[in-house]
């Protein structure tokens, strides 16, 4: 879920592969150019709780997950994916039915597949059924202008079946679905399984986490329609000094 901007340079990213170079010359990018992760990389380096040794299994897993995430959010053609086997790949969330790439795309891709819910519509502060890949991207990049950083905090088993614990975090410095920005950190912890084939391509991804950890933090900000007239008056710079 790490947000990013677009880039006009060919400088390699420290944590992600398959962004630039000969292999990406024909890649179709969702936003017309490779993403730039400089801002979220800074957030990651300032806020991470682990610094893994170069070449360690933890560093390799962390970089693989960041690269996988980059491709899922930014490459529109399955043939351009380098981290997964598009023909055999499946994704599931919290034990739900495993989805193929095409089924995932029908859900709206991106955040929608990661925020699936069984809640009745009236209780959904974020409803994947009503969002597109672009509208969900807009919602979260607006809420997290500096991005939503990712770190791997423990690896329980290495390839071919990787099991790891992760942390995502960002600062709500923009509005979300009508909720005012709080400036506070919003973070999410979870577990994941990545299964690799003999060519080291990802063929199975399973995530387990509580989406309420993320959405709850984004709903703390007050909605304008929920502000009482006297509260609005007390926060108005002109009204404060009257009476």
C-alpha positions as CSV (number, residue, x, y, z in Angstrom):
1,X,0.0,0.0,0.0
2,X,3.0,2.3,-0.2
3,X,1.9,5.4,-2.0
4,X,4.1,7.1,-4.5
5,X,4.4,9.9,-7.1
6,X,5.6,9.6,-10.7
7,X,9.2,9.9,-11.8
8,X,10.9,11.3,-14.8
9,X,14.4,9.9,-13.9
10,X,15.9,6.4,-14.3
11,X,17.5,6.3,-10.8
12,X,17.2,2.9,-9.3
13,X,15.1,2.5,-6.1
14,X,17.0,1.2,-3.0
15,X,14.3,-1.2,-2.1
16,X,12.4,-2.1,-5.3
17,X,13.4,-3.9,-8.5
18,X,11.8,-3.8,-11.9
19,X,11.2,0.0,-12.0
20,X,13.8,1.0,-14.6
21,X,16.2,-0.4,-17.2
22,X,15.9,-2.4,-20.4
23,X,13.4,-4.8,-19.0
24,X,10.9,-2.1,-18.3
25,X,11.1,-0.2,-21.6
26,X,7.8,-1.6,-22.8
27,X,6.0,-1.7,-19.4
28,X,2.6,-0.1,-19.3
29,X,2.4,2.1,-16.2
30,X,-0.9,3.0,-14.6
31,X,0.0,6.7,-14.3
32,X,2.1,6.9,-17.5
33,X,5.5,6.7,-15.8
34,X,7.4,4.7,-13.2
35,X,6.5,5.7,-9.6
36,X,8.9,7.6,-7.5
37,X,9.2,6.3,-3.9
38,X,11.7,9.0,-2.6
39,X,9.2,10.5,-0.1
40,X,7.8,7.2,1.3
41,X,11.4,5.8,1.4
42,X,12.3,8.7,3.7
43,X,9.3,8.0,5.9
44,X,10.3,4.4,6.0
45,X,13.9,5.1,7.0
46,X,12.8,7.6,9.7
47,X,10.1,5.4,11.2
48,X,11.2,1.8,10.8
49,X,11.9,-0.3,13.9
50,X,14.3,-2.8,12.2
51,X,17.3,-2.3,10.1
52,X,18.1,-5.7,8.5
53,X,21.7,-6.6,7.5
54,X,22.4,-6.5,3.8
55,X,21.9,-9.9,2.2
56,X,19.8,-11.2,5.1
57,X,16.7,-13.2,4.5
58,X,14.7,-10.4,6.2
59,X,16.1,-7.8,3.8
60,X,15.4,-10.0,0.8
61,X,11.8,-10.7,1.9
62,X,11.2,-7.0,2.7
63,X,12.5,-5.9,-0.8
64,X,10.5,-8.7,-2.5
65,X,7.2,-7.5,-0.8
66,X,7.9,-3.8,-1.7
67,X,8.6,-4.8,-5.3
68,X,5.5,-7.0,-5.5
69,X,3.4,-4.2,-4.0
70,X,4.8,-1.7,-6.5
71,X,3.9,-4.0,-9.4
72,X,0.4,-4.7,-8.2
73,X,-0.4,-1.0,-7.8
74,X,1.4,0.5,-10.8
75,X,1.7,-2.0,-13.7
76,X,-1.5,-2.5,-15.7
77,X,-0.5,-5.5,-17.8
78,X,-0.1,-8.9,-16.2
79,X,2.6,-9.7,-18.7
80,X,4.7,-6.9,-17.2
81,X,4.8,-8.5,-13.7
82,X,8.3,-9.8,-12.8
83,X,7.6,-10.9,-9.2
84,X,4.7,-13.2,-9.9
85,X,3.7,-16.0,-12.3
86,X,0.5,-14.4,-13.8
87,X,-0.9,-17.8,-14.9
88,X,-0.7,-19.4,-11.5
89,X,-0.9,-16.5,-9.1
90,X,-3.6,-16.3,-6.4
91,X,-4.4,-13.8,-3.7
92,X,-6.6,-14.2,-0.6
93,X,-7.4,-12.1,2.4
94,X,-8.3,-13.4,5.9
95,X,-9.0,-16.9,4.6
96,X,-11.4,-15.8,1.9
97,X,-11.6,-17.6,-1.5
98,X,-8.4,-17.3,-3.4
99,X,-8.6,-14.9,-6.4
100,X,-6.8,-14.9,-9.7
101,X,-5.3,-11.7,-11.1
102,X,-8.3,-11.3,-13.3
103,X,-10.7,-11.8,-10.4
104,X,-8.7,-9.3,-8.4
105,X,-8.9,-6.8,-11.2
106,X,-12.7,-7.1,-11.3
107,X,-12.8,-6.1,-7.6
108,X,-11.0,-2.9,-8.6
109,X,-7.5,-4.1,-7.8
110,X,-5.2,-2.1,-5.6
111,X,-6.7,-1.2,-2.2
112,X,-10.1,-2.8,-3.0
113,X,-8.8,-6.4,-2.8
114,X,-6.8,-5.5,0.3
115,X,-9.9,-4.1,2.1
116,X,-12.5,-6.7,1.3
117,X,-15.2,-6.9,4.1
118,X,-18.3,-8.9,5.1
119,X,-19.8,-5.8,6.8
120,X,-23.3,-4.7,5.6
121,X,-23.1,-1.7,3.3
122,X,-24.4,0.7,5.8
123,X,-21.4,0.0,8.1
124,X,-18.7,0.4,5.5
125,X,-16.8,3.6,5.9
126,X,-14.8,2.5,2.9
127,X,-16.8,0.3,0.5
128,X,-14.7,-1.6,-2.0
129,X,-17.8,-2.3,-4.1
130,X,-18.2,1.4,-4.9
131,X,-14.5,2.2,-5.6
132,X,-12.3,1.9,-8.7
133,X,-8.5,1.5,-8.8
134,X,-8.2,5.2,-9.5
135,X,-10.7,6.4,-6.8
136,X,-9.2,4.3,-4.1
137,X,-5.7,5.4,-5.1
138,X,-6.9,9.0,-4.9
139,X,-8.5,8.5,-1.5
140,X,-5.4,7.0,0.2
141,X,-2.7,9.2,-1.5
142,X,-4.7,12.2,-0.4
143,X,-5.0,10.9,3.2
144,X,-1.3,9.9,3.3
145,X,0.6,12.6,1.3
146,X,4.0,11.1,2.4
147,X,2.8,7.6,1.6
148,X,2.1,4.4,3.7
149,X,5.4,2.9,4.5
150,X,6.0,-0.9,4.9
151,X,8.5,-2.8,7.0
152,X,8.9,-6.5,7.6
153,X,9.4,-7.0,11.4
154,X,9.9,-10.8,11.5
155,X,10.4,-13.6,9.1
156,X,9.3,-17.0,10.4
157,X,10.2,-19.0,7.4
158,X,12.1,-18.3,4.2
159,X,11.5,-19.4,0.6
160,X,9.8,-21.3,-1.0
161,X,7.0,-20.6,1.6
162,X,7.7,-17.3,3.2
163,X,5.8,-16.4,6.4
164,X,6.3,-12.9,7.8
165,X,4.9,-10.3,10.1
166,X,4.7,-6.7,8.8
167,X,3.9,-3.2,9.8
168,X,2.4,-0.5,7.6
169,X,2.3,3.2,8.8
170,X,1.7,6.7,7.6
171,X,0.5,10.1,8.9
172,X,-3.0,11.3,8.1
173,X,-2.1,14.7,6.8
174,X,-5.0,14.9,4.3
175,X,-8.7,14.2,4.4
176,X,-10.3,10.8,3.9
177,X,-13.9,10.3,2.8
178,X,-14.9,13.6,4.4
179,X,-13.0,13.1,7.6
180,X,-10.6,15.9,8.4
181,X,-6.9,15.2,8.7
182,X,-5.6,14.5,12.2
183,X,-1.8,14.6,11.6
184,X,-1.6,11.4,13.6
185,X,0.2,8.2,12.8
186,X,-2.0,5.4,11.5
187,X,-0.5,2.0,11.5
188,X,-1.5,-1.6,10.7
189,X,0.1,-4.9,11.7
190,X,-0.5,-8.2,10.0
191,X,0.9,-11.6,8.8
192,X,1.4,-12.8,5.3
193,X,2.4,-15.9,3.4
194,X,4.1,-15.7,0.0
195,X,4.7,-19.0,-1.8
196,X,7.4,-19.1,-4.6
197,X,7.8,-21.6,-7.4
198,X,11.0,-23.1,-8.7
199,X,11.7,-19.9,-10.7
200,X,11.3,-17.8,-7.6
201,X,8.1,-16.3,-8.9
202,X,5.2,-15.7,-6.4
203,X,2.3,-18.1,-7.0
204,X,0.3,-17.6,-3.8
205,X,-0.2,-14.7,-1.5
206,X,-2.3,-14.8,1.7
207,X,-2.8,-11.8,4.0
208,X,-4.2,-11.8,7.6
209,X,-5.0,-8.5,9.3
210,X,-7.8,-6.3,10.7
211,X,-8.7,-3.6,8.2
212,X,-10.3,-1.7,11.1
213,X,-6.8,-0.8,12.3
214,X,-6.3,1.3,9.2
215,X,-9.8,2.6,8.6
216,X,-10.4,3.4,12.3
217,X,-7.4,5.7,12.4
218,X,-8.6,7.5,9.2
219,X,-12.1,8.0,10.7
220,X,-10.9,9.9,13.8
221,X,-11.0,13.2,12.0
222,X,-14.3,15.1,12.4
223,X,-16.6,15.4,9.4
224,X,-17.8,19.0,8.7
225,X,-21.5,18.0,9.0
226,X,-20.8,16.6,12.5
227,X,-19.5,19.9,13.9
228,X,-22.1,21.7,16.1
229,X,-22.7,25.4,15.3
230,X,-21.2,26.5,18.6
231,X,-18.0,24.4,17.9
232,X,-17.7,26.0,14.5
233,X,-18.0,29.4,16.0
234,X,-15.4,28.8,18.7
235,X,-12.9,27.7,16.0
236,X,-13.5,30.7,13.8
237,X,-10.6,33.2,14.2
238,X,-13.1,36.1,13.8
239,X,-15.7,34.7,16.3
240,X,-13.1,33.9,18.9
241,X,-12.5,37.5,19.8
242,X,-16.1,38.6,20.0
243,X,-18.8,38.4,22.7
